Amino acid sequence: MIQISVWEKESFYAHKNVIIVGSGFVGLWSAYYLKKSNPKLSVAIVDRGIIPTGASTRNAGFACFGSVTELIADTEKMGEDKMLDIVEMRYKGLKRMRKIFSNKQIGYEDFGGYELINESQNMDINNLRSNIDSLNHKLKSLIKKEKAFCINDNAIKTFGFKNTSHIIENRLEGQLHSGKLCQALLMLVQSMGITVLNSIEIKSFEKNNDKIELQTNQPFNLSCDKLLICTNAFAKQLLPQINIEPARGQILVTSEIKNLKFKGAFHYDEGYYYFRNLGSRVLLGGARNKAFEEEHTNTLATSDHIQNELEKFLHEVILPNESFTIDYRWSGIMGIGSEKLPIMEEVSDNIFCAVRMGGMGVALAPLVGEKIAKKMIEK
Ligand SMILES: Cc1cc2nc3c(=O)[nH]c(=O)nc-3n(C[C@H](O)[C@H](O)[C@H](O)COP(=O)(O)OP(=O)(O)OC[C@H]3O[C@@H](n4cnc5c(N)ncnc54)[C@H](O)[C@@H]3O)c2cc1C
């Protein structure tokens, strides 16, 4: 067994005021707001991956706050107030992120967001218009814009989609490079004096008088005054009682398409399918609703079933007359639960968590980080 030196023990692995488990977007934004509120705090972020290896580096890079059919479904499931609360957090989160980072730093592109209504959805245009008007009205005071959503059916032909009866446009959405955002956040927190430790898995923790001792998979333990768990889909390992379940999301990316006809971030089927241009390639993900049971897993693998569903959608709707190959396939794990709102709470004395970001953590994480940091500082 490797023994650690006194130098290591008194620097990298020294007792900290706060240890954050998980260096995805939530862990990183939380670290940023903790240190910003109190620069004297000693803070470390610990991740079991050699880089952050959760959903934050494996997603689709949509900078979005919810499509029309998704927000209508959310209203039915959780009520209007909660739907508006979560949209507000996402919308403000995106603004916050863009205030702190330049477009270049995070690969942000302002191509807008769209939702496709498929012919098989049989949606009546008058019904759709009245749903959009009512949603625009509800969001008006929150986004300070007259209209978030509008119908733009001319785009169906321009973009070359098949089996599509309507397109809803949202100019307030965009897309980014998730790897660049994660790296920019890591550099930012390190520049503030936060210690980032990788390849350390936290196995368990226990309170020992005023200290919290963290058992790791390495030949040393860590300790802190306050602990923040930001492990999202994997949170049950450390907090077995928490209401969170893993939901795998799978993605594929095509070869480059000559003269690709569209740019933007597209939603379909209440957000269960999503695609965007990635330069001149198409990145497509989702189809989890075709196999909920199979995708209720935290195994980082792709499956033929879902990948075939995605390819079918590419051929039938997105790129009907193109020939292409698939250059990349991967999966990531979301943390979901019976509620869509994230969990941001003190679970027991000086042990906090900020988890369950669902499918829109890019947008949610800045405000979740700010809120949990405030809770921890005020304690
Ligand atoms: C396929 C897919 C597509 C998505 N597309 C989008 C999108 O386009 N836009 C959007 O807004 N959101 C999207 N999401 C959701 C978004 O990526 C997540 O909501 C967000 O990244 C969650 O961030 P997080 O920090 O809470 O968790 P994560 O990024 O999952 O981070 C958790 C971290 O904890 C670490 N960890 C876990 N257990 C331990 C332990 N015991 N010890 C130490 N470290 C541990 C993991 O290694 C990981 O790095 C997508 C998700 C998936 C899976």
The ligand as a MOL file (V3000), in Angstrom:
LIG
                    3D

  0  0  0     0  0            999 V3000
M  V30 BEGIN CTAB
M  V30 COUNTS 53 58 0 0 0
M  V30 BEGIN ATOM
M  V30 1 C -27.3910 11.8550 -22.3200 0
M  V30 2 C -27.6990 13.1010 -21.5570 0
M  V30 3 C -28.0280 14.2680 -22.2390 0
M  V30 4 C -28.2850 15.4380 -21.5260 0
M  V30 5 N -28.4840 16.5920 -22.2270 0
M  V30 6 C -28.6050 17.7560 -21.5440 0
M  V30 7 C -28.6640 18.9750 -22.2360 0
M  V30 8 O -28.5550 19.0160 -23.4560 0
M  V30 9 N -28.8420 20.1180 -21.5250 0
M  V30 10 C -28.9580 20.0890 -20.1570 0
M  V30 11 O -29.1800 21.1320 -19.5470 0
M  V30 12 N -28.8440 18.9450 -19.4690 0
M  V30 13 C -28.6610 17.7820 -20.1260 0
M  V30 14 N -28.5260 16.6260 -19.4460 0
M  V30 15 C -28.5970 16.6660 -17.9760 0
M  V30 16 C -27.3410 17.2810 -17.3690 0
M  V30 17 O -26.1970 16.7930 -18.0140 0
M  V30 18 C -27.3150 16.9650 -15.8820 0
M  V30 19 O -28.5180 17.4150 -15.2940 0
M  V30 20 C -26.1540 17.6520 -15.1600 0
M  V30 21 O -24.9610 17.4460 -15.8490 0
M  V30 22 C -26.0660 17.1160 -13.7380 0
M  V30 23 O -24.9230 17.6910 -13.1260 0
M  V30 24 P -24.4900 17.2120 -11.6970 0
M  V30 25 O -23.2990 17.9830 -11.3310 0
M  V30 26 O -25.6480 17.2250 -10.7690 0
M  V30 27 O -24.1320 15.6670 -11.8530 0
M  V30 28 P -23.0170 14.8880 -12.6710 0
M  V30 29 O -22.5000 15.6400 -13.8120 0
M  V30 30 O -23.5920 13.5380 -12.9330 0
M  V30 31 O -21.8220 14.7830 -11.6210 0
M  V30 32 C -21.7800 13.8690 -10.5610 0
M  V30 33 C -20.3110 13.5810 -10.2950 0
M  V30 34 O -20.2070 12.8420 -9.0840 0
M  V30 35 C -19.1310 11.9240 -9.2240 0
M  V30 36 N -19.3380 10.8790 -8.2220 0
M  V30 37 C -20.4040 10.0490 -8.1110 0
M  V30 38 N -20.2870 9.2820 -7.0190 0
M  V30 39 C -19.1270 9.6250 -6.4110 0
M  V30 40 C -18.4550 9.1910 -5.2170 0
M  V30 41 N -18.9860 8.2640 -4.4290 0
M  V30 42 N -17.2570 9.7430 -4.9110 0
M  V30 43 C -16.7130 10.7240 -5.7050 0
M  V30 44 N -17.3190 11.1770 -6.8410 0
M  V30 45 C -18.5130 10.6290 -7.1750 0
M  V30 46 C -19.2190 11.4610 -10.6670 0
M  V30 47 O -17.9750 10.9680 -11.1440 0
M  V30 48 C -19.6480 12.7360 -11.3830 0
M  V30 49 O -18.5560 13.4380 -11.9450 0
M  V30 50 C -28.2580 15.4360 -20.1050 0
M  V30 51 C -27.9430 14.2620 -19.4150 0
M  V30 52 C -27.6560 13.1020 -20.1320 0
M  V30 53 C -27.2920 11.8550 -19.3840 0
M  V30 END ATOM
M  V30 BEGIN BOND
M  V30 1 1 1 2
M  V30 2 1 2 3
M  V30 3 2 2 52
M  V30 4 2 3 4
M  V30 5 1 4 5
M  V30 6 1 4 50
M  V30 7 2 5 6
M  V30 8 1 6 7
M  V30 9 1 6 13
M  V30 10 2 7 8
M  V30 11 1 7 9
M  V30 12 1 9 10
M  V30 13 2 10 11
M  V30 14 1 10 12
M  V30 15 2 12 13
M  V30 16 1 13 14
M  V30 17 1 14 15
M  V30 18 1 14 50
M  V30 19 1 15 16
M  V30 20 1 16 17
M  V30 21 1 16 18
M  V30 22 1 18 19
M  V30 23 1 18 20
M  V30 24 1 20 21
M  V30 25 1 20 22
M  V30 26 1 22 23
M  V30 27 1 23 24
M  V30 28 2 24 25
M  V30 29 1 24 26
M  V30 30 1 24 27
M  V30 31 1 27 28
M  V30 32 2 28 29
M  V30 33 1 28 30
M  V30 34 1 28 31
M  V30 35 1 31 32
M  V30 36 1 32 33
M  V30 37 1 33 34
M  V30 38 1 33 48
M  V30 39 1 34 35
M  V30 40 1 35 36
M  V30 41 1 35 46
M  V30 42 1 36 37
M  V30 43 1 36 45
M  V30 44 2 37 38
M  V30 45 1 38 39
M  V30 46 1 39 40
M  V30 47 2 39 45
M  V30 48 1 40 41
M  V30 49 2 40 42
M  V30 50 1 42 43
M  V30 51 2 43 44
M  V30 52 1 44 45
M  V30 53 1 46 47
M  V30 54 1 46 48
M  V30 55 1 48 49
M  V30 56 2 50 51
M  V30 57 1 51 52
M  V30 58 1 52 53
M  V30 END BOND
M  V30 END CTAB
M  END
